[in-house]
Amino acid sequence: MKPVPLVTIWWLLLLGTTQKCFQGETAFYYGTFPAGFSWGVGSSAYQTEGAWDQDGKGPSIWDAFTHSGKGKVLGDDTADVACDSYYKVQEDLVLLRDLNVNHYRFSLSWPRLLPTGIRAEQVNEKGIKFYSELIDALVKSNITPIVTLHHWDLPQLLQVKYGGWQNVSMASYFCDYADLCFGAFGDRVKHWITFSDPRAMVEKGYETGLHAPGLKLSGTGLYKAAHNIIKAHAQVWHSYNDTWRSKQRGLVGISLNCDWGEPVDISNPKDVEAAERYLQFCLGWFANPIYSGDYPQVMKDRIGRKSAEQGLEVSRLPTFSLREKSYVRGTADFLGLGHFTTRYVTERNFIARQGPSYQNDRDLVELADPDWPDLGPQWLSSVAWGFRRLLNFAQTQYGDPPIYVTENGAYQRARCTQLCDEWRIHYLKGYINEMLKAIKDGANIKGYTSWSLLDKFEWEKGYSDRYGLYHVKFIDRNKPRYPKASMRYYKKIIAANGFPSPRHVARWHREALEMCSINNQMLAAEPLLSYMQMVTEIVVPTVCTLCVLIAAVLLLLLLGRRH
């Protein structure tokens, strides 16, 4: 009898821990979250702030990328203005207070604080003042700030001078920047995230070139960048631990995004191994060094073997020294986890023709079930049960860490500007409920961040994809915000701290759709209202002024005749 691979046994044990609930995965669980569970929304600086060259801010790699020519971004859009949140802070704070969130996850713009990226060269005091006032306003509103230090907008001068994250010296520059932030804001900020979704950042920035800085260093650039990012994360954690923790009492973690990989055939060891490999190349790539001190063994074996087959003397995957393994291990006070969808995974049984690449190193095929609800984009299907499995995987794989869900949401295409986003309500309801089940399974989940507060600039997709709970009218100079039905629904979940009963949940759904219908009518009538406003503010005063002038002229003529 052929022995069952160890990974297959582990996978079956993982599924077994939640089997009693997975038997009815579509069954909805009514209940509430633990006391103190934190509800929030998120955003990032480059995607929302605008003011790209205002008040002393330096250029980022994304400013350079979007300004460098046509074809980089859909519609040749830029985030020069974006949601104009740099100038509309007070308006966005009103939205946060209306949602009644417990926390707000946002990022700091490295080039807004350090225009050249290097602290020793220049600190922008206007940038310090902007974020300090934002943090003060959040704290005053009883909203906990969860602050990301780096959400993809690297200072352009660091890219030009040093090659960005290809250069090991970036760790020191990043640590200097982080220390500036800890010193300026750490008395009020107690939750720090070093990097947001670094896997996507390095894959699209240094492998495919779809993101800034637009490099195509296939099979090498992304692993080198990731290696330096992991060491930079560890250096910042140690700096906080050694210098700031005793007086500020905060936490430092990282936010890693990963979809769930489900074996096509759970009885087929090759499919099970492929699904495990999918997760290790995605989540384990960064989490394993941070929690265990080294890359997943499957990454080292696969990339090492393929590198040898390609005639290379050393693996394309960098290695940690014994000292570095010890230095990196244990450098997370919590795990930030982002998640959007699920894929079925199977072993790839054909030889890839292209050269070295991250995709070829994984040797697997991703599939979507045609019966899964399709939210529009090819890659995004609503598969809520995968969220629960990913949360349980992280809980067992990394020793029961405190988990904050840092990104979860669904988007709609720009052509669907209606506010009654019922499909997003179903997405939020399903995914949040599966998270509640994961907590019942034993996962140590501390908070949830819906992605995102506003429609915003979506990287290479420009403004075509809209994740926001609030619709932003980008063609309007004032960038007005409008609540969607999903915002009303999420607000109800927050207020109830979960799903108390079928009656409540059904009523929330009905009321959210009723409210958005009214808002849709107002949005549709806005062109007419704008026209009427123009008539009121411009035409009527102009006509009145003309009437006064004509009357004055006539009066002068009449007086002239009398004389």
Secondary structure, DSSP 8 states (H G I E B T S, - for coil): -----HHHHHHHHHHHTTHHHHTTTTS---EE--TT-EEEEE--HHHH---TTSTT---BHHHHHHHS-TTSSGGG---SSTT-TTT-HHHHHHHHHHHT-SEEEEE--HHHHSTTS-TTT---HHHHHHHHHHHHHHHHTT-EEEEEEESS--BHHHHHHH-GGGSTTHHHHHHHHHHHHHHHHTTT--EEEEEE-HHHHHHHHHTS-SSTT----TTTHHHHHHHHHHHHHHHHHHHIIIIIHHHH--EEEEEEE--EEEES-TT-HHHHHHHHHHHIIIIIHHHHHHHHSS--HHHHHHHHHHHHHTT-SS-SS----HHHHHHHTT--SSEEEE---EEEEEE--S---S-S-HHHHH-EEEE--TTS-B-SSTT-B--HHHHHHHHHHHHHHTTS--EEEEEE---EETT---S--HHHHHHHHHHHHHHHHHHHHT--EEEEEES-SB----GGGTTSEE--SEEE-TTSTT--EEE-HHHHHHHHHHHHTEE--HHHHHHHHHHHHHHHHHHHHHHHHHHHHHHHHHIIIIIHHHHHHHHHHHHHHHHHHHHHHH-
